[in-house]
Amino acid sequence: MTAALKTRPAVRPASPLQRIAARLDEVPAAARKRLIAAGDALADGDFARAESLAAATLPEGASLALRLIGLVRERAGALPQAFEALREAHLKAPADPDGVRDLARLARRMGQPALAADLLARVRAACPGDLADAQDLAAVLRDLDRCAEALAIVREAMTDAPEAPHLWSLLGSIAAQKGDDADARIFHDEALRLAPRDVPILANAALARLDVGDAGAAKAACDAALAAGPTPPQAAAVRLARATARLCLGDLGGWDDYAARLAPERREALAFDIPGTRWTPAAPLRGLGLLLVGEQGLGDEVMFGSMIGDVLSALGPAGRLTLAVEPRLVPLLARAWPAAQVVSHATTSLAGRLRRTVPDAGPVQAWAPIGDLLPLLRGTLDRFEGAKAFLEPDPARVEYWRGWLSSLGPGRKIGILWRSGLMAGLRSRRFAPFAAWTPVLAAPGAVFVNLQYGDAGPDLARAQAQGLTIHRPPGLDLMQDLEGVAALCRALDLVIGPPTATTNLAAATGAETWIVSANPNWPALGTAGYPWYPAVKAFQPDGAKAWPARLEEVARALTQTPLS
């Protein structure tokens, strides 16, 4: 068996295990032997033996043993316990920058980027010439939307390493986050020139190409990355990017790659804590007692809900469907599918990973995340033909909102929203700034109703100051009361907004809906619309057209297109 911990390498390696190996000559021979054996056990996946061997070197092994224990616990998924071991290692050797690097890496993995940035800044102050530290700190600052600070660090590092490919790739990702797509492509192309077979560089280039709508080039970059021998976490991330590219191209074989969304190697992936057998396509649906669990965002739960009618047909009269969804969706879906038992799922965060359970599922024969049925039920575009509305809001509430809308006077009643509830980092560039919506709000003959959840007050006041009124629906919690939101959408003449939970709800009720999307718009599946729903007009990205020009197009359509 090859020892996982051996000798000191010539340069500082990126691997935490290799960094421990580089210091083994600092401990007594007996402790060194146990730490090498612990490294072998870790490589074999024997976490209990690895931790026992490392612990047996204390106190001789001191901080190295504690760092190895932390790494073992991290690999085993016990992240809080791993952090505690690494913190104790740091206390024993506070001047050791590797111990701080380990803490920073784990803090980032546990969803604490601000702590990671603070730790990495301390390391960089102690080791100012380390290129890897500069890259790590700049990447965390980018993720925190502190792009100016990230850019300054990368530029400083490039004075010493002008041909470091990962610095060029990092420049590209920072430019993309700022919305500078042309610069992003230039930087990523330079990184590819310098390292044409580097997996992270290829993956970043693929994402940059998705941002500008070049799904074909994105897929080619993903193919090259997968051919270059990625690690399992890298492969999962690349496959998910390739799924996006393939679906944007209308290649529904991309559902196979979409399975990577739940790969356990991705620390962002949702995990399921559900007893029993997970359904696979090898198991026939006919007569099955099946639990389907909603996944991804609320909008995706609604969109994938368009398959439920087909699921019930496939299960047949002897089958039984339990559908677990976000609690706010339960009344709507229970009304839509009385043949199904509709319950809530629950989501918690454990060690930086979201875990989903279904407390009230009852006995079932098999369970599946709802997206697992996409290859079976939506494997080709013709399976979307004849899409129908499938959510039926409370008729009494629909009538209530129709009465209120009529009190606003003449004109078409148009619900409008302009952003998501999550606007951090790269997501913010996927939504037009509120100021760009002015031509739409100024369209003649339109009466606008606010559907924007969250704190919309400042934007509404800004519109009012321009003489543009957006009426607030009285007494309606646009975030929590999805029954009321669906009823209001159904009562409106039109709903306009980006792809969010609200526009998906509106489309699912059959309301006339215009969706203004950004790249990459994979739910369009390479079509000009949204095939999941019956009455959606899609305004999709067109080359480098900026938001103001695109919303002028929406405004023109509003004055020229009669509503159905």
C-alpha positions in Angstrom: 0.0 0.0 0.0 1.4 3.4 -0.9 1.6 5.7 2.0 -0.7 8.8 1.7 1.7 10.8 3.8 5.3 10.6 2.7 7.9 13.3 2.0 8.1 17.1 1.9 7.4 18.3 -1.7 9.5 21.0 -3.4 6.8 23.7 -3.4 3.8 24.3 -1.2 1.0 21.9 -2.4 -2.6 22.7 -2.5 -3.8 19.5 -0.9 -4.3 19.7 2.9 -3.0 16.1 3.3 0.1 16.9 1.3 0.7 20.0 3.4 0.7 17.8 6.5 3.0 15.4 4.8 5.5 18.3 4.1 5.9 18.7 7.9 6.3 15.1 9.0 10.0 15.5 9.7 9.1 17.8 12.6 7.7 15.0 14.7 9.4 12.0 16.4 9.8 8.9 14.3 7.1 6.9 16.2 4.5 9.6 15.7 5.6 10.0 12.1 4.9 6.3 11.5 1.4 6.5 13.1 0.5 9.6 11.1 1.6 7.9 7.8 -0.6 4.9 8.8 -3.5 7.4 9.6 -3.0 8.9 6.1 -3.2 5.5 4.5 -6.4 4.7 6.5 -7.9 8.0 5.4 -7.1 7.2 1.7 -8.9 3.9 2.2 -12.0 5.6 3.7 -11.4 4.0 7.1 -12.2 7.2 9.1 -12.4 5.6 12.5 -9.0 4.0 12.2 -7.5 7.1 10.7 -8.7 9.3 13.6 -7.6 6.7 16.2 -4.1 6.5 14.7 -3.8 10.3 14.5 -5.1 10.7 18.1 -2.5 8.1 19.3 0.3 10.5 18.3 -0.8 13.2 20.7 0.8 15.1 22.3 4.0 14.3 20.2 2.2 15.0 16.9 0.7 18.2 18.4 -0.9 20.5 15.7 -0.2 18.1 12.8 -2.2 15.3 14.4 -5.0 17.7 15.2 -5.0 18.9 11.6 -5.1 15.4 10.3 -8.0 14.6 12.7 -9.8 17.7 11.4 -9.3 16.5 7.8 -10.6 13.0 8.7 -13.7 14.4 10.2 -14.2 16.7 7.3 -14.0 13.8 4.8 -16.5 11.9 7.1 -18.9 14.8 6.8 -18.6 15.9 10.5 -17.8 19.5 9.7 -18.4 21.2 13.0 -16.3 18.6 14.8 -13.6 19.0 12.0 -13.6 22.8 12.6 -13.1 22.3 16.3 -10.1 20.0 15.7 -8.6 22.5 13.3 -9.3 25.4 15.7 -7.4 23.5 18.5 -4.6 22.8 16.1 -4.3 26.6 15.4 -4.3 27.4 19.1 -1.3 25.0 19.5 0.6 26.5 16.6 -0.8 30.0 16.0 2.1 31.0 13.7 1.5 28.1 11.3 -0.1 29.5 8.2 -1.2 26.1 7.0 -3.4 25.7 10.1 -5.2 29.0 9.2 -5.5 27.9 5.6 -7.3 24.7 6.7 -9.7 26.7 8.9 -10.4 29.1 6.0 -11.1 26.3 3.6 -13.5 24.7 6.1 -15.2 28.0 6.9 -15.9 28.5 3.2 -17.3 25.0 2.9 -19.5 25.6 5.9 -21.1 28.6 4.3 -19.1 31.2 6.2 -17.3 33.2 3.5 -16.8 36.3 5.6 -14.9 34.3 8.2 -12.9 32.6 5.4 -12.0 36.0 4.0 -10.8 37.2 7.4 -8.6 34.1 7.9 -7.1 34.2 4.4 -6.3 37.9 4.8 -4.3 37.0 7.9 -2.5 34.3 6.0 -1.7 36.6 3.1 -0.4 39.3 5.5 2.0 36.6 6.9 2.9 35.1 3.5 2.5 38.0 1.1 4.2 36.3 -1.9 2.1 33.1 -1.9 0.1 33.0 -5.2 -2.3 30.3 -4.0 -3.3 32.5 -1.0 -3.9 35.4 -3.3 -6.2 33.3 -5.5 -8.1 31.9 -2.6 -8.7 35.3 -1.0 -9.7 36.9 -4.2 -12.2 34.1 -4.9 -13.8 34.4 -1.5 -14.0 38.2 -1.9 -15.6 37.7 -5.3 -18.2 35.4 -3.8 -18.9 38.1 -1.2 -19.5 40.6 -4.0 -16.4 42.6 -3.0 -15.2 42.6 -6.5 -13.1 45.7 -6.3 -11.0 44.2 -3.5 -10.8 40.9 -5.3 -9.6 42.6 -8.5 -6.9 44.6 -6.7 -5.5 41.4 -5.2 -5.5 39.6 -8.6 -3.8 42.5 -10.3 -1.1 42.7 -7.6 -0.5 39.0 -7.9 -0.2 39.3 -11.7 2.7 41.6 -11.4 4.8 38.7 -10.2 3.0 36.0 -12.2 1.6 37.5 -15.5 1.1 34.1 -17.1 -0.5 32.3 -14.2 -3.6 30.8 -15.9 -5.7 30.6 -12.8 -5.3 34.3 -12.2 -6.6 35.0 -15.7 -9.5 32.7 -15.1 -10.2 34.4 -11.8 -10.1 37.8 -13.6 -12.7 36.3 -15.9 -15.1 35.2 -13.2 -14.8 38.6 -11.4 -15.6 40.4 -14.7 -18.6 38.1 -15.2 -19.9 38.8 -11.8 -19.7 42.5 -12.6 -21.5 42.0 -15.9 -18.5 42.7 -18.1 -19.1 39.8 -20.4 -16.8 40.9 -23.2 -13.8 41.3 -20.8 -14.8 38.0 -19.1 -14.5 36.1 -22.4 -11.1 37.7 -23.2 -9.7 36.7 -19.8 -11.1 33.2 -20.0 -9.7 32.8 -23.5 -6.2 33.8 -22.2 -6.5 31.3 -19.3 -7.4 28.6 -21.9 -4.4 29.6 -24.0 -2.1 29.1 -21.1 -3.7 25.9 -19.7 -5.9 24.3 -22.4 -6.5 21.1 -20.4 -7.0 22.5 -16.9 -10.4 21.4 -15.6 -11.3 24.4 -13.4 -10.2 26.8 -16.2 -12.3 24.9 -18.8 -15.3 24.9 -16.4 -15.0 28.6 -15.7 -14.8 29.3 -19.5 -18.0 27.2 -20.0 -19.9 29.3 -17.4 -18.7 32.5 -19.1 -20.0 31.3 -22.4 -23.4 30.4 -20.8 -23.6 33.9 -19.5 -23.5 35.3 -23.1 -25.8 32.7 -24.6 -23.1 30.7 -26.4 -24.4 27.3 -25.2 -22.6 25.4 -28.0 -19.2 26.7 -26.9 -20.1 26.1 -23.3 -20.9 22.4 -24.1 -17.6 22.1 -25.9 -15.7 23.4 -22.9 -17.5 21.0 -20.6 -16.7 18.1 -22.9 -13.0 19.0 -22.8 -13.1 19.4 -19.0 -14.7 15.9 -18.6 -12.0 14.5 -20.9 -9.2 16.0 -18.9 -9.7 13.8 -15.8 -11.6 15.9 -13.3 -11.9 14.9 -9.6 -15.4 13.7 -8.6 -16.5 17.1 -7.3 -15.2 18.8 -10.4 -16.9 16.3 -12.6 -20.2 16.9 -10.9 -19.9 20.7 -11.3 -19.0 20.3 -15.0 -21.8 17.9 -15.7 -24.3 20.3 -14.2 -22.9 23.1 -16.4 -23.1 20.8 -19.4 -26.7 20.0 -18.5 -27.5 23.7 -18.7 -25.8 24.0 -22.1 -27.5 21.0 -23.6 -30.9 22.0 -22.4 -30.4 25.5 -23.7 -29.6 23.9 -27.1 -32.9 21.9 -26.9 -31.0 18.6 -26.3 -33.2 16.9 -23.7 -30.6 14.2 -23.3 -29.2 16.8 -21.0 -31.4 15.5 -18.3 -28.8 12.7 -17.8 -26.2 15.4 -16.9 -28.8 17.2 -14.8 -28.7 14.3 -12.4 -25.4 15.9 -11.1 -27.5 18.6 -9.4 -27.8 16.2 -6.5 -24.4 14.6 -6.6 -23.1 14.3 -3.1 -19.7 15.5 -4.3 -21.2 18.9 -4.8 -21.3 20.6 -1.4 -24.1 22.9 -2.6 -26.2 19.8 -3.5 -29.4 19.2 -1.6 -29.3 16.0 0.5 -32.3 13.9 1.3 -32.9 12.1 4.6 -35.7 9.8 3.6 -36.0 6.2 4.6 -36.7 3.5 2.1 -35.8 2.8 -1.5 -35.0 5.5 -3.9 -36.9 5.0 -7.2 -34.9 4.4 -10.4 -36.1 4.1 -14.0 -35.7 0.3 -13.7 -38.7 0.2 -11.4 -42.1 0.3 -13.2 -44.4 3.1 -11.9 -47.6 1.1 -12.5 -49.2 0.3 -9.1 -46.4 1.8 -7.1 -46.8 3.7 -3.8 -44.5 6.6 -4.7 -43.3 9.6 -2.7 -42.1 12.5 -4.9 -40.2 15.3 -3.2 -40.0 18.8 -4.5 -36.5 20.1 -5.0 -34.4 23.1 -6.1 -36.1 26.5 -5.8 -39.8 27.2 -5.3 -40.2 28.1 -9.0 -38.7 24.7 -10.0 -41.1 22.9 -7.7 -44.0 24.6 -9.5 -42.5 24.0 -13.0 -41.8 20.4 -12.3 -45.3 20.1 -10.9 -46.6 20.2 -14.5 -45.6 16.5 -14.6 -47.9 15.4 -11.8 -50.9 14.5 -14.1 -48.6 12.2 -16.1 -47.3 10.6 -12.9 -50.8 9.8 -11.7 -51.6 8.3 -15.1 -48.4 6.2 -15.0 -49.1 5.0 -11.4 -52.6 3.9 -12.5 -55.6 3.2 -10.2 -53.7 0.7 -8.1 -50.8 3.2 -7.5 -50.6 5.9 -4.8 -48.8 9.2 -5.0 -47.6 11.2 -2.0 -46.3 14.6 -3.0 -44.0 16.5 -0.6 -43.7 20.2 -1.4 -42.8 23.6 0.1 -45.4 24.2 2.8 -46.7 27.3 1.1 -47.6 25.2 -1.9 -49.6 22.5 -0.1 -53.1 24.0 -0.5 -52.7 24.8 -4.1 -51.3 21.4 -5.1 -53.8 19.5 -3.0 -56.6 21.3 -4.8 -55.0 20.6 -8.2 -54.4 16.9 -7.5 -57.0 15.5 -5.2 -55.9 12.0 -6.1 -52.5 12.6 -4.5 -51.7 13.0 -0.8 -49.9 16.4 -0.6 -47.7 17.0 2.4 -44.9 19.4 3.4 -41.2 18.7 3.2 -38.9 20.2 5.8 -35.4 21.5 5.2 -32.6 22.1 7.6 -28.9 23.0 7.3 -26.4 20.6 8.8 -22.7 21.3 8.5 -23.2 23.6 5.6 -25.4 21.3 3.6 -29.1 21.5 3.2 -31.0 18.4 4.1 -34.6 17.6 3.2 -37.0 15.4 5.1 -40.7 14.5 4.8 -42.0 14.0 8.3 -45.6 13.1 7.4 -45.0 10.9 4.3 -46.4 7.7 5.8 -45.6 4.3 4.3 -44.4 4.3 0.7 -42.7 1.8 -1.5 -40.2 4.1 -3.1 -39.3 7.8 -3.1 -37.6 10.2 -5.6 -36.7 13.8 -6.0 -39.3 15.0 -8.6 -36.6 16.0 -11.1 -35.6 12.3 -11.4 -38.7 11.8 -13.5 -37.8 14.3 -16.1 -36.0 11.9 -18.5 -39.0 9.5 -18.4 -41.8 12.0 -18.6 -40.2 15.0 -20.4 -37.5 13.3 -22.4 -38.5 14.9 -25.7 -40.1 18.2 -26.7 -43.2 16.4 -27.9 -43.9 15.3 -24.4 -44.6 19.0 -23.6 -47.3 19.4 -26.3 -50.7 20.4 -25.1 -49.4 21.9 -21.9 -52.3 22.9 -19.7 -52.9 25.0 -16.6 -52.7 22.8 -13.5 -53.1 25.1 -10.5 -56.6 26.1 -9.6 -56.7 29.0 -7.1 -59.5 29.4 -4.7 -62.4 30.6 -6.8 -63.7 32.9 -4.0 -60.3 34.6 -3.7 -60.1 35.0 -7.5 -63.5 36.8 -7.5 -62.3 39.0 -4.6 -59.3 40.2 -6.5 -61.3 40.8 -9.6 -63.6 43.0 -7.6 -60.6 44.9 -6.2 -59.0 45.3 -9.7 -62.2 46.7 -11.1 -62.0 49.4 -8.5 -58.8 50.7 -9.9 -60.6 52.1 -12.9 -60.3 51.3 -16.7 -57.3 49.8 -18.3 -55.6 46.4 -18.5 -54.6 45.2 -15.1 -51.0 44.0 -15.2 -49.1 42.4 -12.3 -45.4 43.2 -12.3 -42.3 42.2 -10.5 -38.6 42.7 -11.3 -36.3 40.7 -9.2 -35.8 37.5 -7.1 -35.7 37.3 -3.4 -32.0 36.1 -3.7 -29.9 38.8 -5.3 -26.4 38.1 -4.0 -23.4 37.6 -6.2 -23.8 36.5 -9.8 -27.6 36.2 -9.4 -28.0 40.0 -9.3 -26.9 40.3 -12.9 -29.7 38.0 -14.0 -32.3 40.6 -13.2 -32.8 44.0 -14.8 -32.3 47.0 -12.5 -35.6 48.6 -11.5 -34.8 51.8 -13.5 -34.7 49.8 -16.7 -38.4 49.0 -16.2 -39.5 52.6 -16.7 -40.6 52.2 -20.4 -42.8 49.3 -19.4 -44.4 51.1 -16.5 -45.1 54.1 -18.8 -47.0 52.0 -21.3 -50.4 53.7 -22.0 -53.6 52.0 -21.0 -52.0 49.8 -18.4 -52.8 49.7 -14.6 -49.9 48.1 -12.8 -50.2 46.0 -9.6 -47.3 45.1 -7.4 -46.3 41.4 -7.3 -42.8 42.1 -6.0 -42.2 40.2 -2.8 -39.6 41.3 -0.2 -38.9 45.0 0.5 -40.3 46.7 -2.6 -41.0 50.0 -0.9 -38.0 52.0 -2.1 -38.6 51.0 -5.7 -42.4 51.7 -5.5 -41.6 55.1 -4.0 -39.1 55.8 -6.8 -41.7 54.9 -9.4 -44.3 57.1 -7.7 -41.9 60.0 -7.8 -41.8 59.7 -11.6 -45.5 59.7 -11.8 -45.7 55.9 -12.3 -48.2 54.2 -10.0 -47.9 50.6 -9.0 -50.8 49.6 -6.8 -50.3 47.5 -3.8 -52.8 44.6 -3.3 -54.2 45.3 0.2 -53.6 42.8 2.9 -51.7 40.3 0.8 -48.4 38.9 1.9 -46.7 38.4 -1.4 -44.0 36.2 0.1 -46.0 33.8 2.3 -49.6 33.7 1.0 -49.1 31.8 -2.3 -52.8 30.9 -2.4 -53.6 34.7 -2.5 -50.8 35.4 -5.0 -52.1 32.7 -7.3 -55.6 34.0 -7.1 -54.5 37.5 -7.8 -52.4 36.4 -10.8 -55.4 34.5 -12.2 -57.6 37.6 -11.8 -55.1 39.9 -13.6 -55.1 40.4 -17.4 -51.3 39.9 -17.6 -48.3 39.1 -15.4 -44.8 40.4 -16.4 -41.6 39.6 -14.6 -38.4 37.6 -14.6 -38.4 33.8 -14.0 -39.3 33.6 -10.3 -41.7 31.6 -8.1 -44.4 34.2 -8.8 -44.2 34.1 -12.6 -44.1 30.3 -12.5 -47.2 30.3 -10.2 -49.0 32.7 -12.6 -48.2 30.6 -15.6 -49.3 27.4 -13.8 -52.7 28.9 -13.2 -53.1 29.6 -16.9 -52.7 33.4 -16.5 -51.3 35.2 -19.4 -47.6 35.6 -18.4 -44.6 37.3 -20.0 -41.2 36.1 -18.7 -38.2 38.4 -19.2 -35.2 36.1 -18.8 -31.4 36.3 -18.8 -28.8 33.8 -19.9 -28.7 30.9 -19.4 -32.4 30.3 -19.8 -32.5 26.5 -19.8 -36.2 26.2 -18.9 -37.0 27.4 -22.4 -35.4 24.1 -23.6 -34.2 25.7 -26.8 -37.6 27.0 -27.8 -39.0 30.5 -28.1 -41.2 30.1 -25.1 -41.7 28.1 -21.9 -43.1 24.7 -23.0 -44.1 23.8 -19.4 -47.0 26.2 -19.5 -49.9 27.0 -21.9 -49.8 30.9 -22.0 -46.3 32.2 -21.7 -44.6 34.7 -23.9 -40.8 34.7 -23.4 -38.5 37.6 -23.9 -35.2 35.9 -24.2 -31.7 37.4 -24.4 -30.6 38.4 -27.9 -26.8 38.6 -28.1 -25.3 41.5 -26.2 -28.6 43.5 -26.0 -28.5 45.4 -22.7 -31.4 45.4 -20.3 -32.8 48.9 -21.3 -33.1 47.8 -24.9 -34.7 44.6 -24.0 -37.3 46.2 -21.8 -38.0 48.8 -24.5 -39.0 45.7 -26.5 -41.4 44.6 -23.8 -42.9 48.0 -23.7 -43.5 48.0 -27.4 -45.1 44.6 -27.2 -47.3 45.8 -24.5 -48.7 48.6 -26.7 -48.9 46.4 -29.8 -50.1 43.0 -28.6 -53.7 42.4 -27.6 -54.1 40.1 -24.7 -55.7 36.7 -25.3 
